[in-house]
């Protein structure tokens, strides 16, 4: 990917982070293509979306953004960002249920109500 492509990815991630009701950080290492497609489909049904990018680009997207920059240290391994456009509880429930069925998916943290939240808080939102 060239420099312009990377800048576009960073810009889109930043826009999605700032415009979403909530964002969730997941580790998807070990999920196969079929599981990823199922997860994306389940998220879309609740108004959510999953974006995957290099960890370095995710760090650039949150750099300098008050509150969200607390996620920066968590961008390691194969991580993805899930954005909840409207139904925060519905998206959190999809992630929680999916992680119970597929041990390869791990909830790491989230960003909701202008603060970084722990994975335990995501489970509370889901219920």
Beta strands, then each sheet from edge to edge (+ up, - down):
strand 1: 22-27
strand 2: 48-52
strand 3: 79-84
strand 4: 106-112
strand 5: 115-118
sheet 1: 2+ 3- 1+ 4- 5+
end
